[in-house]
Amino acid sequence: MNKESIEVPVWWARGDGVSYKRDCLSPDHPENTYNYIKNTLGLIPEDYGVLHPYTEKYKDYTHEQLMSRIIQLERYINGD
């Protein structure tokens, strides 16, 4: 079932009085906007125009730019 619109709280309260803006949380944090929609609401975030943070970050990269980034990260991981 796909709803036309959904409501996602902008802020997430950690439980000790500190609140964080969902979009500022790590892409892997379960309360990040994308993960909240996917895991808590059980919906497909892309159906509501919400892209995974990494997809959003790299969406305008060319193939060459992405390959360059992959090589850079692989060299970093391998200690080159």
N, C-alpha and C positions, 0 to 999 in steps of 0.2 A: 504494500500500500504506500503510495507516494502522496504526501501532503503538498499543497501548493506553497506553503510557507512554514517556517519553523521559528521558534524563539530559542536563542542561545544566550545565556547570561554572559555579558562582556567580562565580568570579573569573577574570579574564583577565590574563595576564602580558604586559606590553608588550615584554619582551625584554631590558630593562636592569635587571631585578630589581624593578621597580615593578609592583604588581598593582592592578587596579581591579575593583570589583564591577560586573558586567555591567549591572545595573539602574541604575547611576549614570552610565553612559556616555551621551553624546548620543544622541537618538533616531535620528540619521543615521549613527552610528558602526557600522561593519560587525560589530563584536563585541558590540553591544547584544544583550540576550537575544532580543528579537523577530527582529532581523536574523540572529543566529546560527542560530536554528531555521529560518528561511526560506532563508538562503543556504548555510549550511554543512551542515545536516542535510537540506535540500531538502524540508522539510515545511511544512504550513500552520500557523502558530503558533496561530491561533484554534481549531484542532481540539484543542488542548491547554490551552485556557483562557488563552492569552497574547495580550493585545491590544496593538496598536501603542501606543507611549507617548502619542501625541497622542490617539488614541481613548480611552485610559484617562483622560487628563487632562480631556477634555471630555465624557465619557460622561453625566454627570449634569446638563449644561447644558440649559436649555430652548431652544426655537427662538429666542425673543427674546434670550436671553443670547448665543447663538451669533452672531446677526445684529449685536448690539451690538459684540461682539468683532471681527467682520469689518470693521465700519465704523471702529472704533478703529484697527485695523491699516492699513486703506486710507488713512486720514487721515495716519497716521505715515509711510507709504511716500511719499505725495504731498507731504509737508511742510506739511500744513495745520495 
